Amino acid sequence: MAELSRPSDVATEEAVKTRAAAPARRLDIISHRNIFFLISLIIIVPGIVSMVTRGFLLGIDFQGGSEFFISFHDSRPALQAVETAVAAEGVNGQVQQTSNGTFIIRTSVLDPTQAKRFTDDIGRAVNSTVTVDQQTQVGGTIAGETVTTALLAIIAASALILFYLAFRFRRVPGGWQSGFQFGGSALLALLHDVFLLTGIFSILGRVFGLRIGEIDSFFLTAVLTVVGFSVHDTIVVFDRIRENMVVSSRLTFEQVVNLSIMQTAARSIITSFTVVLVLLSLFLFGGDTLKGFALALLIGIISGTYSSIFNASPLLVVWRRLQPVR
């Protein structure tokens, strides 16, 4: 019976080899991996420089302060008039206007008496009655705990992903060593997406002074979502590599990886494109408070799709060259 199964095995390997040859000639990602690595560096390095030198535009969740949602009844003052009134109070205030005319004002921490005086002064400055629809206050201690918790959440998620992928791919030839190579490559691609996202928001918030680049709890949610989506996309490619390693033993590892990318790239791009369409609609037509969240997801999904195709698998090839499996 073993002898009867050999022709079909050979035929399977030959079919895989035939499928590998044509796509590889059209788009050989593995042979041109240094170009894609360079593109990633060009995109990421400015963001890293901005993070180191300028930092982030932190929201109330991370730096502490008071936040007011106020509306005016006697008149509808312009955004510039409200900004001038807030600046005159000397509370380090930032003003944002929503589509329904409500103003979001963020200031340093104000006690109840100071907050009441602040809103009354704003109303007198613009000659209108002020209604405080919502008021939130976050102290410096709570903000510091939020930052620590956010960093721990990202580190814990990354560590769990690494060990899960190492366990998942330990049956690939090479055992646990190969499993950690798969997991480590996915983790490096994940860090690519996180650094790209945080770098762009640092540039938007600190360099250009745009409120959409603010780091808040919505941004943290977006980062963790991007982490999951990026790894999911990478696992699709890695699973195909594992399958092709079994049925195409006559191909080199580089050929197997390139074949697997070609077999899964279209599905990854189409899946991501449908998500991008939804997020683009949310960014263009959603409320102002969700624009930063939608933008973060947009950047992360596009970056995650790119890294799963052009970074994760090529990194795996480089790793196996530097550290061949036993």
C-alpha positions as CSV (number, residue, x, y, z in Angstrom):
1,M,0.0,0.0,0.0
2,A,2.9,2.3,0.7
3,E,4.2,1.8,-2.8
4,L,0.8,2.6,-4.3
5,S,0.7,6.0,-2.5
6,R,4.0,7.2,-3.8
7,P,2.9,8.3,-7.3
8,S,0.2,10.5,-5.8
9,D,2.7,12.1,-3.4
10,V,5.0,12.8,-6.2
11,A,2.2,14.2,-8.3
12,T,1.2,16.5,-5.4
13,E,4.7,17.7,-5.0
14,E,5.0,18.4,-8.7
15,A,1.7,20.2,-8.7
16,V,2.8,22.4,-5.8
17,K,6.2,23.0,-7.5
18,T,4.4,24.0,-10.8
19,R,2.1,26.4,-8.9
20,A,5.1,27.9,-7.1
21,A,7.1,28.6,-10.3
22,A,4.6,30.9,-12.1
23,P,3.7,33.2,-9.3
24,A,7.3,33.4,-8.1
25,R,8.4,34.8,-11.5
26,R,5.7,37.5,-11.4
27,L,6.1,38.5,-7.8
28,D,9.1,37.1,-5.9
29,I,8.6,38.8,-2.5
30,I,11.2,36.8,-0.7
31,S,14.1,37.6,-3.1
32,H,13.2,41.4,-2.8
33,R,12.6,41.3,1.0
34,N,15.3,44.0,1.6
35,I,13.3,46.5,-0.4
36,F,10.2,45.9,1.7
37,F,12.3,46.1,4.9
38,L,13.7,49.4,3.7
39,I,10.2,50.8,2.9
40,S,9.1,49.9,6.5
41,L,12.1,51.6,8.0
42,I,11.5,54.8,5.9
43,I,7.9,54.9,7.2
44,I,8.6,54.0,10.8
45,V,11.8,56.0,11.6
46,P,10.2,59.5,11.4
47,G,7.5,58.4,13.9
48,I,10.1,56.9,16.3
49,V,12.1,60.2,16.1
50,S,8.9,62.1,16.9
51,M,8.0,59.8,19.8
52,V,11.5,60.2,21.3
53,T,11.8,64.0,20.8
54,R,8.3,65.3,20.9
55,G,6.3,62.6,22.8
56,F,2.5,62.4,22.5
57,L,-0.5,64.6,22.7
58,L,-2.1,62.9,25.7
59,G,-5.8,62.9,26.4
60,I,-7.4,63.4,29.8
61,D,-7.3,59.6,30.4
62,F,-3.5,59.6,30.4
63,Q,-2.5,63.0,31.7
64,G,-5.3,63.9,34.0
65,G,-7.5,67.0,33.9
66,S,-11.1,68.2,33.6
67,E,-13.3,67.7,30.6
68,F,-16.5,69.7,29.9
69,F,-19.2,69.1,27.3
70,I,-21.0,72.4,27.1
71,S,-23.6,73.9,24.9
72,F,-24.7,77.5,24.4
73,H,-28.4,78.6,24.1
74,D,-28.6,82.4,23.5
75,S,-26.2,82.3,20.6
76,R,-23.9,79.9,18.7
77,P,-20.4,81.3,19.2
78,A,-17.7,80.4,16.7
79,L,-14.9,78.0,17.7
80,Q,-12.4,80.8,17.7
81,A,-14.4,82.9,20.1
82,V,-14.6,80.0,22.6
83,E,-10.9,79.2,22.2
84,T,-10.1,82.9,23.0
85,A,-12.4,82.8,26.1
86,V,-10.8,79.6,27.3
87,A,-7.2,80.9,26.7
88,A,-8.0,84.0,28.8
89,E,-8.8,81.7,31.8
90,G,-5.2,80.4,32.0
91,V,-6.2,76.8,32.5
92,N,-4.2,75.2,29.7
93,G,-7.5,74.5,27.9
94,Q,-8.1,72.8,24.6
95,V,-11.4,73.2,22.7
96,Q,-13.1,71.0,20.1
97,Q,-16.4,71.5,18.5
98,T,-18.7,68.6,17.5
99,S,-21.1,68.4,14.6
100,N,-24.2,69.2,16.7
101,G,-22.7,72.4,18.1
102,T,-21.5,71.1,21.5
103,F,-18.1,72.1,22.6
104,I,-15.6,69.8,24.3
105,I,-13.2,71.7,26.5
106,R,-10.3,70.0,28.3
107,T,-8.4,71.8,31.0
108,S,-6.0,71.2,33.9
109,V,-7.6,69.7,37.0
110,L,-10.3,72.1,38.4
111,D,-12.1,71.6,41.7
112,P,-15.9,72.0,41.7
113,T,-15.7,75.7,42.7
114,Q,-13.1,76.5,40.0
115,A,-15.1,74.5,37.4
116,K,-18.3,76.5,38.1
117,R,-16.4,79.8,37.9
118,F,-14.7,78.6,34.7
119,T,-18.0,77.8,32.9
120,D,-19.6,81.0,34.1
121,D,-16.7,83.1,32.8
122,I,-16.9,81.3,29.4
123,G,-20.6,82.1,29.1
124,R,-20.0,85.8,29.9
125,A,-17.1,86.0,27.5
126,V,-19.3,84.8,24.6
127,N,-22.5,86.5,25.8
128,S,-24.5,83.3,26.0
129,T,-26.1,81.0,28.6
130,V,-23.9,77.9,29.2
131,T,-25.2,74.4,30.0
132,V,-22.7,71.8,31.2
133,D,-24.0,68.6,29.5
134,Q,-21.3,66.4,31.0
135,Q,-18.2,66.9,33.2
136,T,-15.4,64.5,33.8
137,Q,-12.4,64.8,36.0
138,V,-9.3,62.5,36.1
139,G,-6.6,63.1,38.7
140,G,-2.9,62.7,38.0
141,T,-2.7,59.4,40.0
142,I,-5.5,57.8,38.1
143,A,-4.0,58.9,34.8
144,G,-0.6,57.4,35.8
145,E,-2.2,54.1,36.6
146,T,-4.0,54.2,33.3
147,V,-0.7,54.6,31.4
148,T,0.9,51.7,33.4
149,T,-2.1,49.5,32.8
150,A,-2.1,50.3,29.1
151,L,1.6,49.4,28.7
152,L,1.1,46.2,30.7
153,A,-1.9,45.2,28.5
154,I,0.2,45.6,25.3
155,I,3.2,43.7,26.8
156,A,1.0,40.9,28.1
157,A,-0.8,40.5,24.8
158,S,2.5,40.4,22.9
159,A,3.9,37.7,25.3
160,L,0.8,35.5,25.1
161,I,0.8,35.8,21.3
162,L,4.4,34.7,21.1
163,F,4.0,31.7,23.3
164,Y,0.7,30.7,21.7
165,L,2.3,30.8,18.2
166,A,5.3,28.9,19.4
167,F,3.0,26.2,20.8
168,R,0.9,26.2,17.7
169,F,3.8,25.7,15.3
170,R,5.9,23.4,17.4
171,R,5.0,20.4,15.1
172,V,6.7,22.1,12.2
173,P,10.1,20.4,11.4
174,G,12.5,21.9,14.0
175,G,10.1,21.6,16.9
176,W,10.0,24.3,19.5
177,Q,12.9,26.1,17.9
178,S,10.9,26.4,14.7
179,G,7.8,27.3,16.7
180,F,9.6,30.3,18.4
181,Q,10.9,31.4,15.0
182,F,7.3,31.6,13.7
183,G,6.1,33.3,16.8
184,G,9.0,35.7,16.9
185,S,8.5,36.7,13.3
186,A,4.8,37.4,13.9
187,L,5.7,39.4,17.0
188,L,8.2,41.6,15.1
189,A,5.6,42.2,12.4
190,L,3.2,43.2,15.2
191,L,5.7,45.6,16.7
192,H,6.1,47.1,13.2
193,D,2.4,47.9,13.2
194,V,2.4,49.3,16.7
195,F,5.4,51.6,16.1
196,L,3.9,52.8,12.8
197,L,0.6,53.6,14.4
198,T,2.0,55.3,17.5
199,G,4.6,57.2,15.4
200,I,2.0,58.6,13.1
201,F,-0.2,59.8,16.0
202,S,2.9,61.4,17.6
203,I,3.5,63.3,14.4
204,L,-0.2,64.3,14.1
205,G,-0.5,65.4,17.7
206,R,2.8,67.0,18.5
207,V,4.2,68.1,15.2
208,F,1.0,69.3,13.5
209,G,-1.0,70.0,16.7
210,L,-4.0,68.1,15.4
211,R,-6.6,67.0,18.0
212,I,-7.2,63.8,16.0
213,G,-3.7,62.7,17.0
214,E,-4.6,62.6,20.7
215,I,-3.8,59.5,22.7
216,D,-6.8,58.4,24.8
217,S,-8.7,55.3,25.8
218,F,-10.1,54.9,22.3
219,F,-6.6,54.9,20.9
220,L,-5.6,52.1,23.3
221,T,-8.6,50.1,22.2
222,A,-7.6,50.6,18.6
223,V,-4.0,49.5,19.3
224,L,-5.1,46.3,20.9
225,T,-7.6,45.6,18.1
226,V,-4.8,46.2,15.5
227,V,-2.6,43.7,17.5
228,G,-5.2,41.0,17.2
229,F,-6.0,41.7,13.5
230,S,-2.3,41.8,12.5
231,V,-1.5,38.5,14.1
232,H,-4.6,36.9,12.6
233,D,-3.5,37.9,9.1
234,T,0.0,36.6,9.8
235,I,-1.3,33.3,11.1
236,V,-3.2,32.7,7.8
237,V,0.1,32.9,5.9
238,F,2.1,30.9,8.4
239,D,-0.6,28.1,8.4
240,R,-0.2,27.8,4.6
241,I,3.6,27.7,5.0
242,R,3.2,24.8,7.4
243,E,0.8,22.9,5.0
244,N,3.1,23.4,2.1
245,M,6.2,22.3,4.0
246,V,4.5,18.9,4.3
247,V,3.4,18.4,0.7
248,S,6.3,20.1,-1.0
249,S,9.5,18.7,0.5
250,R,11.4,19.1,-2.8
251,L,11.1,22.9,-2.7
252,T,13.4,25.1,-0.8
253,F,12.1,26.9,2.3
254,E,12.2,30.2,0.4
255,Q,10.1,28.8,-2.4
256,V,7.6,27.4,0.1
257,V,7.3,30.7,1.8
258,N,6.9,32.7,-1.5
259,L,4.3,30.2,-2.7
260,S,2.3,30.4,0.5
261,I,2.3,34.3,0.3
262,M,1.0,34.1,-3.2
263,Q,-1.8,31.7,-2.2
264,T,-3.0,33.8,0.7
265,A,-2.3,37.4,-0.4
266,A,-5.4,38.0,-2.4
267,R,-7.6,36.7,0.5
268,S,-5.8,38.9,3.0
269,I,-6.1,42.0,0.8
270,I,-9.8,41.5,0.0
271,T,-10.6,40.9,3.7
272,S,-8.7,44.0,4.8
273,F,-10.2,46.1,2.0
274,T,-13.8,45.4,3.2
275,V,-12.8,46.4,6.7
276,V,-11.1,49.6,5.4
277,L,-14.3,50.6,3.6
278,V,-16.3,50.4,6.8
279,L,-13.7,52.3,8.8
280,L,-13.4,54.9,6.0
281,S,-17.1,55.5,6.2
282,L,-16.9,55.8,10.0
283,F,-14.0,58.3,9.7
284,L,-15.8,60.5,7.1
285,F,-19.3,60.4,8.4
286,G,-19.0,59.5,12.1
287,G,-18.9,61.9,15.0
288,D,-15.8,64.0,15.8
289,T,-15.1,62.0,19.0
290,L,-14.7,58.8,16.9
291,K,-12.5,60.2,14.2
292,G,-9.3,59.4,16.0
293,F,-10.4,55.9,16.8
294,A,-11.4,55.3,13.2
295,L,-8.2,56.7,11.9
296,A,-6.1,54.6,14.2
297,L,-7.9,51.4,13.1
298,L,-7.5,52.5,9.4
299,I,-3.8,52.9,9.8
300,G,-3.4,49.7,11.8
301,I,-5.4,47.5,9.4
302,I,-3.5,48.7,6.4
303,S,-0.2,48.4,8.2
304,G,-1.1,44.9,9.5
305,T,-2.0,43.7,6.0
306,Y,1.3,45.0,4.6
307,S,3.4,43.5,7.4
308,S,1.8,40.1,7.2
309,I,2.6,39.8,3.5
310,F,5.9,41.8,3.1
311,N,7.5,41.6,6.6
312,A,6.4,38.6,8.7
313,S,7.2,35.8,6.3
314,P,10.4,37.4,4.9
315,L,11.6,37.9,8.5
316,L,10.9,34.1,9.1
317,V,13.2,33.3,6.1
318,V,16.0,35.6,7.4
319,W,15.7,34.1,10.9
320,R,16.0,30.5,9.6
321,R,19.0,31.5,7.5
322,L,20.7,33.0,10.6
323,Q,19.6,30.1,12.8
324,P,19.0,26.9,10.8
325,V,16.6,24.5,12.5
326,R,18.0,21.2,13.8
